[in-house]
Amino acid sequence: MLSNMACSLIEHKRITTTVAKAKELRKFVEPLVNRSKDDTTHSRRVC
């Protein structure tokens, strides 16, 4: 469920969900966003 919500968030830039799900999704998406800021081969493979 988190991966589907993360994909929707990245594609549409906004989703509607509950507060509890949003808090869990934030823990899931924040590391991906931080890794994607580095444009290296390693960061692309990790994400």
C-alpha positions in Angstrom: 0.0 0.0 0.0 2.8 2.4 0.8 4.5 1.9 -2.5 1.3 2.6 -4.4 0.7 5.7 -2.4 4.3 6.8 -2.9 3.9 6.4 -6.7 0.7 8.4 -6.7 2.3 11.1 -4.6 5.2 11.4 -7.0 3.1 11.3 -10.1 0.3 13.7 -9.0 2.3 15.7 -6.4 -0.7 15.6 -4.0 -3.0 12.8 -2.6 -5.8 12.7 -0.2 -5.4 10.3 2.7 -5.7 10.0 6.5 -3.2 11.6 8.9 -1.9 8.2 10.1 -1.3 7.0 6.6 0.4 10.2 5.7 2.8 10.0 8.6 3.8 6.5 7.6 4.1 7.5 3.9 6.4 10.4 4.9 8.8 7.9 6.6 8.8 5.9 3.3 9.1 8.8 0.8 11.5 11.2 2.6 14.6 8.9 2.1 13.7 8.5 -1.6 13.5 12.2 -2.1 16.8 12.9 -0.3 18.6 10.2 -2.3 17.2 11.5 -5.6 18.8 14.9 -5.0 22.2 13.3 -5.7 22.5 12.6 -9.4 24.8 9.6 -9.1 24.6 6.1 -10.4 24.5 4.7 -6.8 21.6 6.8 -5.7 19.6 5.9 -8.8 20.1 2.2 -8.2 19.2 2.5 -4.5 15.9 4.3 -5.3 
